[in-house]
């Protein structure tokens, strides 16, 4: 396991250009979301904006994840000169159009399937939480509705939190914990979904089913890997909440979060490659 983490760090450091498409996509998505906030005022415009985001997601994921696979394959090669490695790394940019051509429809399917997973999971989580924790009282519900309607949402949220009683704070804390647990479980179950699409099958539904089988086939290793990444991500997000106060610290933490995002994906792809791809290749070679 330690070797896996070390090798993933080396691959990430050698292929820092992987952060460039990620940063560009997030910034474009932020700008488009901001633009849509002020221009989408009818149902047809909302549908068009949703389809645009769907296609943006499909293009980015298809190109970027294929690029990550290229970085993993590149790590298996031996380079005599650093210049050769640098050229091979830069060549990864040229693989993006190939990835889009191969996997665009696959990731459109991923987006749609994940949307339905959310639709199914949300009422189940709400019913479970209402039974275990309880529902909001009428006064708190009205206050939340006012916050949603209020254009100054941040100010409304601050005033709402100030008015909360200790019992209500505990109540919302329990609901937050429930959502965090459910989200973490879902993310664990989907951990190998993307590598399965890139390495094995273009069918997102078939990839989801086969990735779940592989996940539980190597449960203890995959769970340890996920918990380690979860703790690292939680620590970074916790530190980031305090970094907002200082502009320099905020910039440093933003860079750290982008780096961790790439490292997270590289580590999962490397784990998948070594656990479910290389043994198969070695068996074929023996035959």
PyMOL commands that set and color helices and strands:
alter all, ss='L'
color gray80, all
select helices_A, chain A and resi 2-14+18-39+43-74+82-132+138-149+153-163+166-189+193-199+204-217+219-243+247-286
alter helices_A, ss='H'
color red, helices_A
deselect
rebuild
show_as cartoon
